């Protein structure tokens, strides 16, 4: 029986490709953050707390891929995975997940990835530094491993008390003495200034292994701080980049397999530019109808020369683009 | 026999297309055009201020677009671009749900039909199973295979419903079909000497194609081709003639032949061995059911495809007419070179919406469920610009296409010779040539 017939009957079956998941329920954490419970397909091979998964969901019929940290306990009897996302302004996927997603929806997921995890030999003293939704990978670690960590301090920043994701759970952990929690509400307390605040809040920070996740500015500051203290190896950082590509008048096109790099102007098809650079490119009608020239756009932006419409890809995406009618709209990476 | 929209006298028409679309250019439909680069292929762009050059055909038949200026044609192009863009911008969750529903329906239908055929020793089971399997095979090839392989659903970014990954219930591997169909046929639609779909290299279907004695047999070839259409397409996609004659270099032909044989083996094993074996005592009835379902699929899809370009009223274009062709001119050629089938929802669905052949040729990557929506707009444009829009019911269009196969089997009348005389002299020539060839062979042997 053909595989795709089996996938129609049971998309979560063993052997289904790509790996699928089904949304079981959605739980609002704050006004604009939600936890999603996912039943993974049979081939899900588990994760280490702190890791993330690639999450592909159809919005308006178009598949969108994002990465989310896993926050679930490994020993859940129902085997569900959880991810938590905060709706950011203009965030297509995060807004959809928080406001419109319904149980029963099928999504596609990748196997767990990432090395933002605790070492098997658990460290004696740990500092978690998180900001906003950067709490999520750390929450995965806390839920699974807090009992194995003798000395935990956590500094978490959020705009106000109401914006703290997992607030109740965090405060309970602190109340039972399993960790020390420093909550900073930046709207009133101001931003964390490592050079000033760290010695005051965590006097023994130099002795601690640190896991940090949050906005880019915060992580940059952490890297500078720990580097200056010559303790950079103690700092583990997880970055969730939001990619905004300025669609300009052309740019550098990198072909990932051949390693060819060409400067493409914004008015000419990538196919032609690449051929002029001596590349062998798949091609057909050269006018956008036969789809023989389609290649995956892995990162960056291209513009459809017929309509002016710009297509974006975030790193790791494989948005299929027609190279014969697409021009570079800024730097981009194409798999070929 | 065919319905041809009444041409409007464009010169006196107060709704001059070029002026109307001049207003449209700045409307919400039309996004601002990207900066024009003279080096870009004119196929990709609308080009204003270009002089039209008419390319007469050898038969001297009138050019159906002679009344349009270059500006008219580019204005028409802008209107069609706007129609395409409106649909492209409104593609969404409903369209995605549609194609997934069709796929699921088709998979269940095929599975159920094949399950019923396991008991095909009982005639009612045979009948129901064969009917179901025929429909499933038709949907697989038409609404799913043809359209998905056109990239109509690539926008969903679902790797399973994508032109680069889809495979179909057909002896031709998807990749080879895409090349001959999407690339050659859709680019060179109805251009004499360039579009091989115009008679598939075995038939004469246009007054401007030269007549050969072998064309006398084309009603028979055409019928055999219809019965075994899948195999006809396969040999055509493979470029079998070039492979056999050695015109295609071996390093190119080998992977093509291998891919084709692998696909053929899979198809034959599935329908004529594995499924019958699963049926146990119903082995032969199941094998027969698969054969009959395949023939029904072949006849139906061949009919739909004949209706697309062969009925009377459809235009062909001179060999050199596409040199420097603009996007607007390309649009006009697609409209005039295609024909629709009129009818209800079922006809459209079972023909994979190729009943909207004109719209499909204008916008090959529009999701098939949307052709019905744009058809009235395209027809209105045709009418306004004084261009024909050939359409009719399936039986009528099929009869028209077949009539062409019969009519062009014979040579055209010449001023001083009747058709009979031309045929007779061709037979005589062939006889003489054959005799000379045999004589030459004998001489060669003796020497």
Interface residues (C-beta under 8 A of the other chain):
Chain A: X1 X4 X5 X7 X8 X9 X18 X58 X59 X60 X61 X62 X63 X64 X265 X266 X267 X268 X269 X284 X285 X286 X287 X288 X289 X290 X291 X292 X294 X303 X305 X306 X307 X308 X309 X318 X319 X320 X322 X325 X327
Chain B: X31 X32 X33 X34 X35 X36 X37 X39 X40 X41 X43 X44 X45 X81 X85 X88 X91 X92 X93 X94 X95 X96 X97 X103 X104 X107 X108 X110 X111 X150 X151 X154 X155 X156 X157 X158 X159 X160 X162 X163 X164 X178 X179 X182 X183 X186 X187 X327 X330 X364 X365
